[in-house]
Every structure is written in C-alpha cells, then in structure tokens.
Amino acid sequence: MGQENKELAGQALDLSALVDYQEGSVVSRTLIDKKTGTVTLFAFDQGQGLSEHTAPYDALVNIIDGEAEIVISGNEHRVKSGEMIIMPADEPHALRATEKFKMVLVMIRS
C-alpha cells in the first residue's frame, strides 16, 4: 500500500465513496501499488472508456456501481454492479460506460 493510502488500512470502507464521478472524465485512485500487483478504483462518466489494449497479466474487474460494456477479444459483455469479469492476459480488451459506472481493477503481476 502506498504511503498516500495508509489512512485506508485496517478499517471497513465503502469503495464507491472513495472515488467521485467527474463530468466527461475517467477518475482513478490507486489503493494498492506493489511490485506484485495493483488495486485501482475507477469512476467512468457515461460515454467514457478505455480504448482497446492488451496487458501481459490477467486483470479482474469488479463493477461496484452502474454498468459497463467490456469487450474481450471481440466478445461484448454487459457487466453490472455486483458482477465481475476476468480479462485474460494478452487478450485485447476495451471498456465503455453505457451509463456511469465505478469499478475496482485488480492486476496481479506474478
């Protein structure tokens, strides 16, 4: 956990309250950043997204508010609050906010 997030340790927190929506933007907050992996919280305004890309590691996306369109290797998935999806390593993927949504992205590098 980075020094900037020490105040988050050792307590129960509402994930959704840790990042706010911003009009026309994607907002992120890194919760844990280690050599072995990261945990990042995102808030996407409607219509915002991440263009297609690949990553060398599996990534777990957990939607905590709203709904997202997630495309993995050309296959479209609608993922809504309370659901998760794993984006496999080296597979092209993209995300788009069909409505405002918040997610936790967990990437393990080892």
C-alpha positions in Angstrom: 0.0 0.0 0.0 1.4 3.4 -0.9 2.2 5.9 1.8 -0.7 8.1 0.4 -3.3 5.4 1.4 -2.1 4.5 4.9 -5.3 6.1 6.3 -7.4 3.4 4.5 -5.7 0.5 6.2 -7.3 -1.5 8.9 -10.9 -0.3 8.6 -14.1 -1.2 6.7 -14.7 1.3 3.9 -17.4 2.0 1.2 -15.4 1.6 -2.0 -17.9 3.6 -4.0 -17.4 6.6 -1.7 -13.6 6.6 -2.3 -13.8 8.0 -5.8 -16.3 10.5 -7.3 -17.7 10.8 -10.8 -16.4 13.8 -12.8 -18.3 15.0 -15.9 -16.7 13.9 -19.1 -13.9 12.1 -17.4 -12.4 8.9 -16.1 -11.2 9.3 -12.5 -8.9 6.8 -10.8 -7.5 6.2 -7.4 -4.8 3.6 -6.7 -5.5 1.8 -3.5 -2.5 -0.6 -3.5 0.6 -0.4 -5.7 3.2 -3.1 -5.3 5.7 -4.8 -7.5 3.5 -7.9 -7.5 0.3 -6.1 -8.4 -2.1 -3.2 -8.1 -5.7 -2.4 -6.9 -7.2 0.6 -8.6 -10.6 2.2 -8.2 -12.1 3.9 -11.2 -15.2 6.1 -11.9 -16.2 6.5 -15.5 -18.7 9.1 -16.7 -21.3 7.9 -19.2 -19.8 7.5 -22.7 -16.2 7.4 -21.3 -13.9 4.4 -21.6 -10.6 2.8 -22.3 -9.7 2.0 -25.9 -8.7 -1.5 -26.9 -5.4 -2.6 -25.5 -3.6 -5.7 -24.1 -1.9 -6.3 -20.8 0.7 -9.0 -20.0 -1.3 -10.1 -16.9 -4.8 -11.2 -16.0 -7.0 -8.4 -14.7 -10.1 -8.8 -12.6 -12.7 -6.1 -12.9 -15.4 -5.8 -10.2 -18.2 -3.4 -11.0 -19.4 -1.6 -7.8 -21.9 0.9 -9.3 -23.6 1.2 -12.7 -23.0 -0.9 -15.8 -20.1 -1.2 -18.3 -19.7 -2.7 -21.7 -16.5 -4.7 -21.7 -15.2 -6.2 -24.9 -12.6 -9.1 -24.7 -11.2 -10.4 -28.0 -14.2 -9.1 -29.9 -16.8 -10.5 -27.5 -19.0 -8.0 -25.8 -20.1 -8.4 -22.2 -22.5 -6.2 -20.2 -21.2 -6.2 -16.6 -23.3 -4.5 -13.9 -23.0 -3.6 -10.2 -22.2 -6.7 -8.1 -20.7 -8.6 -11.1 -17.1 -9.2 -12.1 -15.2 -10.4 -15.1 -11.6 -11.5 -15.7 -9.8 -10.1 -18.7 -7.2 -12.7 -19.6 -3.5 -11.7 -20.2 -2.5 -10.8 -23.7 -6.2 -10.7 -25.0 -7.3 -7.4 -26.5 -9.9 -5.7 -24.3 -11.7 -2.3 -24.1 -14.2 -0.8 -21.6 -17.0 1.7 -22.2 -19.5 3.3 -19.8 -23.0 2.6 -21.1 -24.0 4.6 -18.0 -21.9 6.0 -15.2 -20.0 3.2 -13.5 -17.4 2.5 -10.9 -15.1 -0.5 -10.8 -12.2 -2.0 -8.9 -9.4 -3.2 -11.1 -7.1 -5.9 -9.6 -4.0 -6.8 -11.5 -1.6 -9.4 -10.2 1.8 -9.4 -11.9 3.2 -12.7 -10.6 
